[in-house]
């Protein structure tokens, strides 16, 4: 079981964590019911990890995931891509079986 970050994603998260100041532990990755395909990724900053969380270390960043969400996103690699004036996190999730046309939501078996 793992969640990993590419070097650009890790650099971006580290930069955000530094700019937001102390008290933050890492990045929280979760899934929410959303979109036309059923699930959507949600990123937030984490102050702490709870008893029901799994903590992964990737390139010097702690990634915190609720154990209940892990079945949908285990093995996911988070990338950060800058393209001209746009920049966004992208998810390479081996569990995805379908994705909506806009890429905002996904389905797993």
N, C-alpha and C positions, 0 to 999 in steps of 0.2 A: 504494500500500500504506500502510495506516495503522491505528492503534489510537488511539481518543480517549477522553477522560474528560469527563463532564458537570461543571459547576461543583461540585455537591455531592460527587461522587466524588473530584474533585481535592482539595477541602478535607479530606475524610476521610483520604485517603492522606497528605497533607501533615501532618495532625495526628498520625497514627500514626508517620510517619517521625521527626518531632520528638520524640515521647515515647520512642522507642526509642533515641535518641542517635545518635552519629556512626558512621561506617563504612558507612552504608546509601546505596546509589546511587539506588534507586527501587523500583518495583513490577514484579514478574515475573508475567506472565500466561502460563499454559501450558494444555495439554489433557492429560487422562489417559484411558486406557481405563477406563470405569466405567459403571454404571447399565444400565438396560434399553434405552437408545437408542444406546449405544456410546461416547460421549465426554462428559467433564465438564470444566468450567472449574476451574482451580486458580490461586489467587492466593497470592503469597508476597513477602517483601521480598528485594531483590537487593543484594548487596554489590558485585558487579561484573558486567560483561557479557563473555561469551566471544567467541571468534572466529566461532562459528556463531550468534550472537545478532544480532537487529535491535533497534535502540533508537529509540523514538519519543518525541517531546516533546509533551505535551499539557497545557496550562494550568499550566505550570511543574513538571510531574511527568514524570520519565523512566519510560517503560513499556518493559520489556525482554521480548522474545519470541524463543524459539528458532526459527531459520529453518524447521526441520522442522514446527513447529506453525502457522506463519503461514498455510499453505494452508487451514486449518480456521477461522481466526478473523480473517483480513484484513477490515478494514472494521468491526470490532466497536466499538461504543460502550459504555463501562462507566458505569453510573449507580449512585448510592447513594440508596436510598429508606428513609426512616423512616416507619413507620406505627404509631402508638400505641407499644406497648412493644417492637415488633420493628423491626429495621433490617438491611438486607442490600444487598450489591452485586447489581445486575441487569445482564444482558448483552443488548444488541441486536445480534445477529449476522446479517448479510444472507445468510450461507452456509447457515444452518440450513434443512433440508428437513423434519425431523421432530423433535419433542420429546416426552419421556415425560410422562405425566400429572402427575407431581409437579414437573416443571420442572427436575429435577436433571441430566438428561443430554440429549444431542442427537445428531442425525445430520446429516451433510453429504454432498452428492454428489461 
